[in-house]
Amino acid sequence: MHIDTDRSTDWLRTAAAAARAASATLARLPESTRNEALRAAATSLRARSEAILQANAADLAAYDAGQGSTAFRDRLALTPARVEAMARGLDDIAALPDPLGRTLADWTRPNGLRIRRVAVPIGVIGMIYESRPNVGADAAGLCLKAGSAVILRGGSDSFHSAAAIHAAVTEGLRAAGAPAEAVQLPPATDRAYVAAMLGAAGQIDLIIPRGGKGLVERVLREARVPVLAHAEGLCHTYVHAAADPEMARRILANAKMRRTGICGATETLLIDAAIAPSLLPVLVADLRALGCDFRADDRARAIVPELPAAQPADFDTEWLDAVLSVAVVDGVADAVAHVRRHGSEHTDAIVTGDAEAARQFIEGIDSAVAMWNASTQFCDGGEFGFGAEIGIATGRIHARGPVGLEQLTTFRYVVTGTGQTRP
């Protein structure tokens, strides 16, 4: 792949300046205008659905020529329903409360000064993502509603799809009288555009990577801009001894197999030794019927001997495919220790009818999202009522879990006095 550093740096400088100006305009626009722009972008996505699907077909043809994985192809593929979901996501974001101008705190000092902490836009956000072209539409919608401009850099595999989606979104912005420069997209797939974004201190205010472990590690290693990071989604479902068996079967099947290629998919099953002899064969049969393969520890293989043996690295692997690691554990403390040792602090779930066991598990792990009697695939901004999400944050600064509108704002202080001077 040809890398043109000068061209990418020049483009980024121009794009960032235009994005900065657009963000200043967005910050002053009334909520009604930002909502109108989002709805117009949704209308444009629907009107351009056929062109978007044709562009996606070109991306899929190139991907198929390289014989990539089925799970990755599923993340790359668009359908009429997925295009409609993108459009509906923008409509949903428009219907959400305005995140800007909220008073987060309000107090008066003894000297009479009134101090308010007020939500404001971040400014210019850089979004670097892989494969899933719908991420571009979600990111654009959330940033626009939150009053920020966004520079999008999708994966080279989804270049044509991303360009078609970008064209639809910016058409909608123009139709509503909002600045089209608020959503930018590099004109080529050169990797130098990523490097230019990572080095754009003072031009981009926040970088959000969304993709595999390699992408996130590169961003964290090279960025000169603050990063809102998402580690890999190495999610666990722990079936406790007091779990309802039928509930456990439903939850695990959904958590693993609903969509295997998303970061909220369960990658490891932990099951209590007390119920494993009776329940594990049933869970394995359920998942096998859905096309799942396994990597199991010795204790699980002693119960279901035909399970493939797990290698040491398997419990540290985000499969993003129809593969499930399986381990038998001795109670809550052992399950918590396993999650802490192998997990990525993304999403982990316990299935149990014992409230005390659930409390111990939830308090024992340190995941961004902890679930009780629910599928890990509910870790999603839409499912949380955020309208959409720009990613799942697993760091400890600024935001954790699904990143929606509220997490895409920062704040400032507004201080009102009556003539006070400081002694």
N, C-alpha and C positions, 0 to 999 in steps of 0.2 A: 504493500500500500504506500503510495506516495504521500509524504508529509511535507507540507509547505508552511513552515513556521511563521515566516514573515506575513504571508497572506492571512493566516488565522489570527495573528496578533493584531493586524490592522483591522480586520473585520470585527474582532471583539471590542477593540477600542471604540469604533464607530457605533456598534450595536449597543454597547453599554451606555454610551453617552445618550443615545436616543431613548434607551430604556429608562435612564435616570430622569430625563425630561418627561417621559410618559408617566412615570410613577408619581412625579409631582402633580401632574394633571389629575391622575386617578385619585390622589389623596384629597383633592378639592372637589371632586365630583360628588353630587348627592347620591345617596344610596339608590334612589330610583333610577338614575342613569346607569349606574353599574349593573343593576338588575336587568335593565332593558338590554344592555350590551350582552349579558349572559344569555338571555332568552333569544336574542338575535343570532348569537353564535350557535345555539342549539338548533334553531331553524335552519341555519346554513349547513350544519352537519347532516341534518335529515335530507335537505335538498341535494347535497353532494354525496349522498350515500353510495351511489353507484361508482362514482369516480374514486372514492376512498377504497371501496372493495377491489376495484381494478388495480389500484396502486398496491394494495395488500397482496393481491395475487402475484404481482411481479416480485415482491419481497419473498413470498412463499416459494415461488419457482426457483429463485436463487438459493434459498435455504435448502430446498429439497435436493438440489444438485450437489450440495455438500454433504448430504446424508446425515443430518443432525438428529438429535434425540426427539422422540415423540412429545415429551413434556415441554421442551423448549418450543417446539412448533406450535403447540397449543397456546402458549403465551403470546406467540407472534401473530397467530391467526385472528382475523376479524370475520364476523358474520353480520348479516343484517341486524340480528338481535343485539350484537355487541355494539354496533354503531348506534342503534337506538338507545342502548344503555348509556353511551357517552353523552348523547343529547339530553336524555332524561336526567343525567347527573348534573348537567349545567342548569337545567330548569330547577332541580332540587336545591342547588347552591343558591340560586336567585331567591328562592323562597325562604332561605334561612335568615335569622336575625342579623343585622349589621354588626360585624365585629369591631368596627371603628367607633371611636368616640365614647366607648363604654367607660364609666367611672369605676375603676377597679378598687379604689380605696379613697376615703375622704375623711380628713380629720382637721381639727383646729388646734393650733398650738396655744400655750398660755399667753403668748404675746399678741394673740388675735389673728395670726397668719393662718389662712385656710390653705391646706395642701391637698391636691387631688392627684391621684395616679390615673392616667388616662391612656386607653389603648390607641395605638397609632400604627401605620404601616411600617414594615421592615424596610422597604425601598426597592432594591433590585435583587431578585433571587435567581440563582443559577440551579437548574435542575438537570442532573446527569442520570440517565436511566437506560436500561437495557430491554430490548425485545418487545415489551408490552406496549404497543402504540397508543392504547387508550390512556396511558399515564400522561401523555402530553395534553390531552383534553382536560383531564382531571386537574392537573397542575395549573394549567392556564386559568381554569374557572375559579379555583380556590385563591390563587394569587390575585386575580382581578377583583374578586369580591373583597379581599383583604387589603385592597388599595396598593398592591405592589406589582411591579413589572416582573416578567420572568424571561430568562434566556434558557431555552430548552435544547438539550443535546441528547437525542435518542441514540440507540445502538445502530451500528451500520446495517444490521440485519433488517431494521424496520425503517430505513431511510425514506423510501417512497411513501409508505403509509404515513409517517410523521409529517412529511411535506404536504400531503393531501389534507390531513387534519388541520395543520397550521393554516393552510389557505382558507379552509372553511371558517375557522375561528376568527381570523383577522377580517374576513369578509363581514362577519357579523358585527365586529367592533366598529368597522367603518359605517355600517348601516345605522348603528345606534349613536354615531357621533363621538365614540370613544377612540382614543389613540391606538391605532393598529400596532405601533411600535412597542406597545406594552407586552406583546408576545413575539419573541424573536427566535429564529431557528437558523443554525449555520447552513451555508449553501452546499456543503459537501461533507463527506464522511471521514476526512482526514483526522487522525487522532490528535493532531496538533491543536484542534479546536478545544479538546478537553484540557490539554495543557494550558492553553491560553486562559480558559475559564478558571482553572485552579490557581493561576498566578495573578488573577485580576484583583488584587487588594486595592481597595479604594474605588473600584468600579462595580464590583458585585459585593453585596452585603452579606449574603449567606449562600452556601452551597448545600444542596440536598442530593445525595446519591441514592439511587434506588436500583438495586440489581444484585448480582452475585457477590460472593465474598471477595473475589479478586478486584472487582471494581471499587468496592467500599474501602478495601485496604489501600488501593492506589490513591484514592481521594484523600484519605486520612494522612497518608505518607507525604503527598506532594502539595496539598492545599496551602495557600497563603491567605486564604479566606476562611472565616468561621464555617464549621461544618455541622449540620444536623444529621447525624449518622444513623444508619440502620445496619446492624450486624445481620449475619445470616439467620434465617428463621428455623433454628433447630428446636422445634416444639415437641413437648411430651404430653401424652395422656396417661395418667396414672389411675388404674382401676383398683380401688381400695377394697379391702375385705368386706366392707359393708355396702358395696355397690349393688344396685339392682341389676341383675344380669341382662334383662332386656334393654334397659336404659344404656348400659355399657355397650351392648352390641350396636345400638342405633348411633350412639355418639361416636364410637370409634370408626365405624364405617364411613360416616360423614367426614370426620376429622382427617382421615387419611385419604379417602378416595373421591370426595366430591370434586375437588380439583387438586391434583397432585403437584402441580407446578407453581403453586402460590406460597408465599412465605409463611402463611398461617396454617399450612398443612402439617398435621402431626407426623413426625419422623421417627419417634420412638414410643413404643408401648411399654409401660411399666405395669406389672400386675403382681398383686400380693400373693405370696407363697400359699397362704391359707385357702385361696379360691382358685389358684392356677390349675390344679389337676382337673377340676370340673369345667372351668370356664375357658381356659386358654384354647383347647381344641375347637370349641365352638367359635371363638373369635377368629381363629386361623381359618376355619372353613368358610366363615362369612366373607372374609377378605379375599381368600383365594377365588371364591366364586365371582368376585368383582375384578379379578385380574392382578391381584397383589402378590408380590414376592416378599421374602423375609430374610433377615439376618439375625440369628438367635443366639443367646448365651447358653452355656452348658445346662443350666437349670431348666430353661425353657425346652431345650432339646431332649432332656430326660423325660419330659411330659409328651412332647410331640417330636419323636425322633427324626422324622423326615425333614424337619426345618433345616435349612442351610446354616452352617456354623458362622457366627459373627467373627470378624477379625477385629483386633483392638481399635482400629481407626473407624469402624463402622458406627460406633455410638457417638462419634464426633462428626458425622457426615450428614449434611443437608441433602437428602436424596433428590428432592424436587421431581420425583418419579414414583411409580407404583412399587415402591420398596419400603418395608417397615422393619426397623430394628426392634428386637423384643428382649426384655430382661425381666427376670423374676426377682422381686425385692421382698425384704422382711419388714413390712410396715412403713409408716409415714416417714420416720427418720431416715430409713434407708432410701426411700424414694427421693426425699429432699436432697440427700447427699449425692445421689446419681444426677439429679437435675443440676445441682450446683457444679458438679464436676464436668458434665458434658454439655450443658445447655448454653444458649446464646442470650439468655435474658430477654427473649422475645415474648412468647406466649406458652404457658404451661397450664394444664388442667388436671383436676382431680374429679373422679366419679365416685360418689359415696353418699350414703344416706346418713352418715355420722357427722353431725355439725362440728364436733370437737376435732375430728380428724381433718375435716376441711379447713378449719381455722389453723391447725398446726401446719398443714401443707402450705397454705397461702402465706402465712407469716414466715415460714421457713425459707421459701424461695424468694428470689429478688428479681423476678421477671417484670417487664414493663406491663404485662397483662397477665393476671392470674384468674383462672376460671374454675367454677364449681358446677358440675353437672351440665356442661355445655361443650359443644364442639369448638376446638381451637380455631376453626375457620370463621368464627364470628369476630376474630380480630380484624376489623375492617372499618374504615371511617364511615361508610354508608350504614353498616349494621349498628354502629354506635350513635347514629343520628346526626353525624357531621355533614351529611349530604354527599361527601366524597372524601378522599384522603390524598395527600401528596406522598405518603409513605408511613412507615412504622418506625418511630424513633426508639432506639434501645440504649442510648446514652443516658447521662444523668443531668445534663445541663439543658435548660430551656423547655424541653418537651420530652415526654415519654409516651409510648403507645401510638395509636393512630394520630397522624398530624392533620388536623382540620383547620378551620378558619381561626379559631381562637389561638391555636399554636403558631399561626402565621402572622401574628401581630407582636409588636413589642410595646413599650410604654414610655411615656415621659411624665414629668411632673408639671402641673400648673399651680402656681402659688399666687394667691390673691391677698393683698394687704390693704391697709387703710392709712398708709403713710409711715409704716414702721421703719426704723433704722436700727442697725445692729450695734449694740454697745461694744 
